[in-house]
Amino acid sequence: MKMELTQPCSNCPFRTDVKGYLTKSRVRELRFGLVQQQSSFSCHKTNKFTDDGETIEDSNSQHCAGAMILLEKLNKPNQLMRISERLGGYDMRKLKMDSPVFDNFEQMIKSQER
């Protein structure tokens, strides 16, 4: 997975100006995956999908910039981010940290209407 995106896309679920995009339980799942399980989260605009709607990540898939910004704000970059940084494939200084991204998962959960 590439880590070249520097700002969230227009309908990134991590944006503060995109409300009600996910359920509260889905945000909790994302928090658990990204923080506790150290999972990656690919940008939906860079994935391919099967006819059944299943996500297919390939060599062109990018890690979600919104997720990276939120994790950096929390000072909790995930394992892939840390490894990619050591290998020269990720530089947090390139992230647009002033993008409209939540400061923490609690804010993100509170903003969801469902």
N, C-alpha and C positions, 0 to 999 in steps of 0.2 A: 504494500500500500504506500502510495506517495504521500508526502506531507508538504505540498507546495502551495496550498491555498493559504491566503493571508487574511481574508475577511469572510464573514458568513454570507451565504447567498441570500437572495431576497425573501425566501420563505423558510429559512433555517429555523428549526424549532428552538434554538438557543437564543434567538433574538428577542429583545424586550418588546419590540413593536409588532410581534407576531403572536398574538394571544389566542388561547383556546385551540391551538394546533394539536396538542396531545392531551391524553387524559392524565390525571394526577398519578395514577398507578403506573402509566408508561414512563413518566418522568422519574418516579422512584426506581423503576427497572433500569433506566439509563444511568442514574446515580450509582446504583449497585454495580452495574457492569463496568462503568468507567472508573470508579473509585476503588471499590472493594475487589473486583475481579481483574482490574487493570486491562479491560477490553479496549479495543479500538472502536471507532464509530465512523463509518464511511459516509461521505456526502452523498445524499440520494441522487444528486444531479450527475454524479460521476459513475454510478453503478449501472449495470445492465440487469434486466429482469427476465425471468422465465415467463411462459404463457400463463402460469399459475400465480404470477406475482411475486415469486421468490427472488430474493436479491442474489445477484451473481457479482462477486467482487473479482476483478481481474487486475492486470498490471497497470491499467489506467485509473483504477479507483483511487480516490483521494480521501485522506482523513478529514472529517468535518472541521472546518476552521472555527465555527462557533463552539464546538466541544473543546477544541484546543485552547481557545481564549478563556473559556470558563474554567478549565482545569488549571491554566496558568494563573488566573486570578486567585484561585484557591491554593496556589503553590503546591499542586498535586498533579504534575504531568504524569500521564500513564506510562506504562513500561515501554510501549512502542515509541512514544515521543522521546523518552530518555535514551533508548538505544539508537534511534534515528539521529538524535543530536550528536551522540558520540561518533557516529559513522559519517557525519556531515550531510545528512539528508533532511535535517530539520534545524531551523534557527528561530527560536521564539522571538528574537528581536525584530523579525520581519512581520510578525502578526500585528494587525491593526487593533491594538488593545483598546482604542477609543470607539470601536464598533458597538452598536447597541446590543450587547450581550449581557445576560444576567450575571450578577456578581456571585451568586451561589445557587444551589439547587432549591433551597427553601423559597427564594424569590420566584423561581421558575414554577414550583409547585403551586404557590399561592396565586399566580397569574392565570392558571388554567381554570377554565369555567366548568369543566366536566369532572 
